[in-house]
Amino acid sequence: MISSPVSDPRHALRVVLEGNARFVAGCPEHPNQDAGRRAALAPAQRPFAVLFGCSDSRLAAEIIFDQGLGDLFVVRTAGHVAGPEVLGSIEYGVSVLDCPLVIVLGHDSCGAVAAALEAVEEGRLPGGFVRDVVERVTSSVVSAKAAGIEDPDAIVDEHIRQSVDLLLERSQLLASRVAAGTVGVVGLSYRLTDGQARTVATRGDIL
């Protein structure tokens, strides 16, 4: 098994943010993307972070954080909504793969948040399983509005914070690792125009 050089939450977050800074500056290093890395990973993986993000096609995790094969254990859903499959995948990344960091990644101009806003303000919900996604985002929108937050991008930030808290509320395994200091959780908000990811929430000793 290839070993990860990143073993603690602070270091993991630093590596991720430094990679994003390279991406924003237009100077990516494209690490761990060669044939040697591919061959070394074939027997087993050892990523250093779980990334739970929105499925938006503009949020390709390894690109925007300048990482490579085997670095990130990525779980993505529209609006980064978390059901049992997502929670199980995150717990797998933490308990089996020993990832010391869990990232919740949202972004501005999020379609799921916009649809939830429309549902709250106008009472219109989409059909099919898209409705389920929107309903899972609606609680964040309601909480934001109750706190006097009206700006759509600020509501996105609130949804990221709510998602971070939801993971810890629903996953006893994750909460216990955070309490023990072996895992950290961070909520990041990605700006589509310049590619920068900024921190909006942290849980655990990671800053």
Secondary structure as GFF3:
##gff-version 3
##sequence-region A 1 207
A	DSSP	alpha_helix	9	25	.	.	.	ID=ss1
A	DSSP	alpha_helix	35	41	.	.	.	ID=ss2
A	DSSP	beta_strand	49	54	.	.	.	ID=ss3
A	DSSP	alpha_helix	61	64	.	.	.	ID=ss4
A	DSSP	beta_strand	72	77	.	.	.	ID=ss5
A	DSSP	three_ten_helix	78	80	.	.	.	ID=ss6
A	DSSP	alpha_helix	84	95	.	.	.	ID=ss7
A	DSSP	beta_strand	101	107	.	.	.	ID=ss8
A	DSSP	alpha_helix	111	122	.	.	.	ID=ss9
A	DSSP	alpha_helix	130	146	.	.	.	ID=ss10
A	DSSP	alpha_helix	152	170	.	.	.	ID=ss11
A	DSSP	alpha_helix	172	180	.	.	.	ID=ss12
A	DSSP	beta_strand	184	190	.	.	.	ID=ss13
A	DSSP	beta_strand	197	203	.	.	.	ID=ss14
###
